[in-house]
C-alpha cells in the first residue's frame, strides 16, 4: 500500500506528536491529492504569468501539529497495488479494506517503531469518513 509520511514540523514535539492517517473519501480516489493541496505539507500552484508549476509550503498543513501519513486505501487506488501472480481485480468490500488496513498498520509499526504507543487519528472525508473510519477504528 502506498503511503507518504510527513513528520511534524514542530521539532520540539516531533517525537511525541500524534500520527494522523488521512484516507481519501470516495473509494478509488487517491489520498495523494491532499499531499499537494488542502491538508498536505505543500500546495501545487501555477504561476499566473508563466503557467509554470510550483510547490509551496502549506502553512495550514496537518504536519504543523502532527505527523501526517497519507494512505492510498483501498488496494488498486492511486499508487497502491498488489504484487504476485494473480493481478486480476480484487473483489473489494469493507472486510477486505479492513484486513488490508490492519496488515498495513502491522507492517508500518514494525518498520516505524517510534510511532508505537502514540495517539493515532484516522481522518477522511466523504464516503471514507462515514464508512471506512468507523469500521477501521472498531477493527483496531
C-alpha positions as CSV (number, residue, x, y, z in Angstrom):
1,X,0.0,0.0,0.0
2,X,1.3,3.4,-0.9
3,X,1.8,6.0,1.8
4,X,3.7,9.2,2.3
5,X,4.7,10.2,5.8
6,X,5.5,13.8,6.7
7,X,7.0,14.3,10.1
8,X,5.8,17.1,12.3
9,X,7.3,20.5,11.6
10,X,7.4,21.1,15.3
11,X,10.9,19.9,16.2
12,X,10.4,20.2,19.9
13,X,7.5,17.7,20.0
14,X,8.0,15.7,16.7
15,X,8.9,12.5,18.6
16,X,5.7,12.7,20.7
17,X,3.2,14.4,18.3
18,X,0.3,12.1,17.3
19,X,0.1,10.3,13.9
20,X,-2.7,11.5,11.7
21,X,-3.6,9.0,8.9
22,X,-5.5,10.6,6.1
23,X,-7.7,8.5,3.7
24,X,-9.3,10.0,0.7
25,X,-13.1,10.0,0.6
26,X,-14.6,8.1,-2.3
27,X,-13.4,4.5,-3.0
28,X,-10.9,4.6,-5.8
29,X,-9.7,8.2,-5.0
30,X,-6.0,8.6,-4.1
31,X,-5.0,10.4,-0.9
32,X,-2.0,11.7,-2.8
33,X,-4.0,14.7,-4.0
34,X,-4.1,16.0,-0.4
35,X,-0.3,16.0,-0.2
36,X,-0.3,18.9,-2.5
37,X,-3.5,20.7,-1.5
38,X,-5.9,21.2,1.4
39,X,-4.3,19.4,4.4
40,X,-0.9,18.4,3.0
41,X,2.5,20.0,3.6
42,X,2.7,21.5,0.2
43,X,0.4,23.3,-2.3
44,X,0.6,22.9,-6.0
45,X,0.2,26.2,-7.8
46,X,0.8,27.6,-11.2
47,X,2.5,30.9,-11.8
48,X,-0.3,33.2,-13.1
49,X,2.1,34.8,-15.6
50,X,4.1,31.9,-16.9
51,X,1.9,28.9,-16.0
52,X,4.9,27.1,-14.5
53,X,4.1,24.6,-11.8
54,X,5.4,25.2,-8.3
55,X,5.2,23.6,-4.9
56,X,4.9,26.0,-2.0
57,X,4.8,25.4,1.7
58,X,1.2,25.0,3.1
59,X,1.1,27.0,6.3
60,X,-2.1,25.2,7.3
61,X,-0.9,21.6,6.9
62,X,-1.7,18.8,9.3
63,X,2.0,18.3,9.9
64,X,2.2,21.6,11.7
65,X,0.9,19.8,14.8
66,X,1.1,16.1,14.0
67,X,3.0,13.5,11.9
68,X,0.8,13.2,8.8
69,X,0.5,10.0,6.8
70,X,-1.4,9.9,3.5
71,X,-2.6,6.4,2.7
72,X,-3.9,5.2,-0.7
73,X,-6.6,2.8,0.7
74,X,-8.0,0.5,-0.8
75,X,-5.5,-1.5,-2.8
76,X,-5.7,-0.6,-6.6
77,X,-6.3,3.0,-5.6
78,X,-3.7,5.6,-6.6
79,X,-0.3,4.2,-6.1
80,X,-1.4,1.2,-4.1
81,X,-1.2,-2.1,-6.0
82,X,-0.9,-5.8,-5.4
83,X,2.0,-7.9,-6.2
84,X,2.1,-11.5,-7.3
85,X,0.9,-13.8,-10.0
86,X,-2.8,-13.1,-9.7
87,X,-3.2,-9.5,-11.0
88,X,-7.0,-9.7,-11.5
89,X,-9.2,-7.1,-10.0
90,X,-10.0,-7.7,-6.4
91,X,-13.5,-8.1,-5.1
92,X,-13.4,-5.1,-2.7
93,X,-15.7,-5.0,0.2
94,X,-15.4,-3.4,3.7
95,X,-14.0,-6.7,5.2
96,X,-11.2,-6.7,2.6
97,X,-10.4,-3.0,3.2
98,X,-10.3,-3.6,7.0
99,X,-8.0,-6.6,6.5
100,X,-5.7,-4.6,4.2
101,X,-5.6,-1.7,6.7
102,X,-4.8,-3.9,9.7
103,X,-2.0,-5.6,7.7
104,X,-0.7,-2.2,6.7
105,X,-0.7,-0.9,10.3
106,X,1.2,-4.0,11.5
107,X,3.9,-3.5,8.8
108,X,4.1,0.2,9.4
109,X,4.5,-0.1,13.2
110,X,7.1,-2.8,12.6
111,X,9.1,-0.5,10.4
112,X,8.5,2.7,12.3
113,X,8.7,1.6,15.9
114,X,8.8,5.2,17.1
115,X,5.1,5.5,16.4
116,X,4.1,2.6,18.7
117,X,2.2,3.8,21.7
118,X,1.4,7.2,20.3
119,X,-2.0,8.7,19.7
120,X,-3.3,7.8,16.2
121,X,-6.1,9.6,14.5
122,X,-7.8,8.2,11.4
123,X,-9.2,11.0,9.2
124,X,-11.1,11.0,6.0
125,X,-13.8,12.8,4.0
126,X,-17.0,11.8,2.3
127,X,-17.6,8.1,1.9
128,X,-14.5,7.0,3.8
129,X,-15.3,9.2,6.8
130,X,-18.7,7.6,7.2
131,X,-17.9,4.0,6.3
132,X,-14.2,3.2,6.4
133,X,-13.1,5.2,9.5
134,X,-15.8,3.8,11.9
135,X,-15.1,0.2,10.6
136,X,-11.3,0.6,10.8
137,X,-11.5,2.1,14.3
138,X,-13.7,-0.7,15.5
139,X,-11.3,-3.3,14.0
140,X,-8.2,-1.8,15.6
